[in-house]
């Protein structure tokens, strides 16, 4: 039983401490960046060759614009689909809500909105086709749209740490109780042996 509870404690430590550390301290590796829209050529599909070892692949979209209409945060500004092997592996509408914003340059009014399009959890070896298009938002002044793919970009599950700590507590308490049960019990009626010499001892 002690070995079982020790194993539970170690599994909890791996989930509650090791997993968050790895996810937060080892950033995903960028596969590549593709320009999928500009004001000259419009939208165009792009193809990326992915491997199963890249999974999960995080899909990000950078939208450059000098102005966004009022109320555009909640509207769908783009649509994105990804297909491989004759099946669709990603289909999303993209809005500005939750996007991170940065300036393209301090000297220009353009801003870059980075939108998280979500992960592709299962990847098959081969070519993946990504197609982006306009959403239903009106009055957008898009200047460029870039697609960014990140390999092995595991998203941190907020439920992992509480689960890990719970397993650690169960394992620790169970291990301590198992250690106590393993100790030989003392008989309260037993008398300590008499000293061989000295007061109360046997005569020499």
KAGIBEL-V879021 format. One record per run of one state. SS is the DSSP state (H for helix, E for strand, L for the rest). FROM is the first residue (numbers start at 1). LEN is the number of residues. If there is no record, write none. Layout:
ss = <SS & SS>
from = <FROM & FROM>
len = <LEN & LEN>
This chain:
ss = <L & H & L & E & L & E & L & E & L & H & L & E & L & H & L & E & L & E & L & E & L & E & L & E & L & E & L & H & L>
from = <1 & 2 & 26 & 29 & 39 & 42 & 44 & 46 & 51 & 52 & 55 & 57 & 66 & 72 & 75 & 76 & 85 & 87 & 96 & 100 & 104 & 111 & 121 & 126 & 135 & 142 & 152 & 159 & 183>
len = <1 & 24 & 3 & 10 & 3 & 2 & 2 & 5 & 1 & 3 & 2 & 9 & 6 & 3 & 1 & 9 & 2 & 9 & 4 & 4 & 7 & 10 & 5 & 9 & 7 & 10 & 7 & 24 & 22>
